Amino acid sequence: MLRDNARSFLSKNAPIAHLRQLRDTPDSVGFSRKLWKEFAEMGWAGILVPPDYDGLGLGYVEAGVVMEELGHTLTPSPLLATSVVAATALVRSGSEAQKKAFLPRIAAGDLIATLAIDEAAKHRPEKTALKASNKANGFVLSGAKTFVIDGHVADLIIVGVRTSGSPGEERGLTLFLVDGKAKGLKVERTSMVDAHNSARLEFDNVAVAADAILGTPGQGWKTLEGALNAGRAAIAAELLGAADEIFARTVTYLRERKQFGKLIGEFQALQHRAAHLYCELELARSAVLKALQTLDESFENAGAVVSMAKAKAGSVATLAVQEGVQMHGGIGMTDEFDAGLFMKRVRVGQELFGDANFHADKLARLNHY
Amino acid sequence: MADLETFRKETRAWLEANCPAEMRQPPESEEDTCWGGRKWVFKSEAQRVWLERMAAKGWTVPEWPRQYGGGGLSHEEAKILREEMRALGCRSPLDSFGIWMLGPALLKYGNEQQKREHLPKIARGEIRWCQGYSEPGSGSDLASLQTRAEDRGDYFVVNGSKIWTSYADKADWIFCLVRTDPKAPKHEGISFVLFDMESPGVSTSPITLISGKSPFCQTFFEDVQVLKANLVGQLNKGWEIAKFLLTHEREMIGGMGMTGGRHRSLGEVAADTVGTEDGRLADPVLRAQIASFEVDSWAFALTLDRVGDLFKTGQAHPAVSSMLKYYGAELNKRRLELMVAAGGSEALEWEGPRSRDGFTVRSWLRSKANSIEGGTSEIQLNIIAKRILNLPGA
């Protein structure tokens, strides 16, 4: 039901042509605020927000369905950063006042929120160095963040901050809620390969009040991991959708394109590769579904299965776009054709919140080897 | 749901009370897995008791109907039983081709008399079955088989030879594909028959594999008489049953390495042999390969569960068994390549108690057949391309 609705809505209102238009006629936003308002009217913006705060109060499986469908159409939207990652952090660790202040506005589509965690080119959240110093009635933040999804338009930024210990340690992290327009915050929008949205942030003694802390000071790791895991499972669902879409298009092409007087799908060299990819996609589907279900059923214990799913979805989607371009031949290399757009988005999704190597390594550590 | 929770609690309690401690240890040799049959010699009293108790509940074949020796469990209940057995580390009480392959085929295609005669004996582990499919000249092109059965009124006379007959020398009965109409197109002249391996004219000759073991035989039939009551389904319609049964064989091979007691993980084995630095394997390349394998292995186990559920509700494409066979076989080969690599020179010992007579190295060699038996990996990819992806000319 949700899937059918999402699919028909997105294919009508935000097909791949929508992404092309955003890319080719750049504005200061990078997604359609009108479309986002429609997402909110359908309840998607508040899909994880409890009904007490005006949301739908659905689970990660349902959020994953919408993310997967967004993967089919490559639609840029604040859903991932605002409605999955930031909403998860606020719902699970926000004070009552914080929840009241932000969650209804997220559900209404009136507040763009995000998480600022990465500080270097590769995702290593424990290496957070951005620091907080005590100041009268609060703190000042100094440091820099990168790869902040929707960071250029975010009204609310959840910032991972080192309040004690040293980079590399999970202890000593604190999450702060920072206004996107805060004084001393320098925002540089980064134009990315996938034409989706991201920014670099510089914190030059940004003053925040004492009540801007989300959760317990120095104990932010658990909240952070929870929000990241929600984001990882959601992006894995988007990667699965993108991989399914490029695969379906590729198989159709194999059934239509003729060379040497034959349909190229008759060639066993291509048949076996397509059949192998089909199997990989089925494994990725099982992995993503289980990760989302585990977040719903046992949120605190989802770390391992989420890492497995992010690793699997990332590497399978990478294979799917590589095979997609190769099997389409020359036309797959043209900008006019869509295959390249899938390749670009998948590469960004693979990198976001840890790539397949990061998550395979994490799984190995969890299994003590 | 409440009923299922009750079932889970009762099942756990029963397993705790009835599964002997020895049967909760991972199998260490082939004899640790009970295959049953007239010739079976129980390795221990615990193995015998465990089979007897499970068979009495019908839990050697949990989902078969009770009147044929099964447990009469629903798919959900059977899943709970499997989960609880896994949680306690219980070994399977009985593994057999009767359970995995012939039983499902008889339930679907057998007549009432055949079901009553054969299914309970499979469930209790009294009769061990082997499969007469491949022939020396018919491997991947199975339907070209030449073993013929001539109509002599009340019975057929069977002549010919089968190859790769798993455990034919240990089996009591065989389910066998024979050509009953040599003039018909190759798929349309095949019948599916059952007969006792002690029938006059049946002989077997073990084939030694690269693992040094002989799990397979060549089997010869010389004027073997088979009563017509032992024809399953209709005359000359055996190919349909053969294909149905192959899907079960493929699921079985695909599921290998996923069931049974707890195995030592690759990470544990490698930690012993290559050592660790800061909690990580000292060989970072091997570590990466193991981690990547574990990602795939977990995703595959989840796929077996998910697709298994879809099968039971009729929502799965019938050809997805080819996916399970293909991926499971390749994965098991990968697992054993890594196991040998992780084991280093210790894993290369062929004989002696330290290596349990070369358990690892022989398993590694044996696994190479996984992508050949039951239809090669290439045949499975052909089937997926043709039947699921609808690619042309496949």
Interface residues (C-beta under 8 A of the other chain):
Chain A: V251 L254 R255 K262 L263 G265 E266 Q268 Q271 H272 A274 A275 H276 Y278 C279 E282 L283 A284 R285 S286 A287 L289 K290 V305 M308 A309 A311 K312 S315 A356 N357 H359 A360 D361 L363 A364 R365 N367 H368 Y369
Chain B: S265 G267 E268 A270 A271 T276 G279 R280 L281 R287 A288 I290 A291 S292 E294 V295 D296 W298 A299 F300 L302 T303 D305 R306 V307 V320 M323 Y326 Y327 E378 Q380 L381 N382 I384 A385 I388 L389 N390 L391 P392 G393 A394
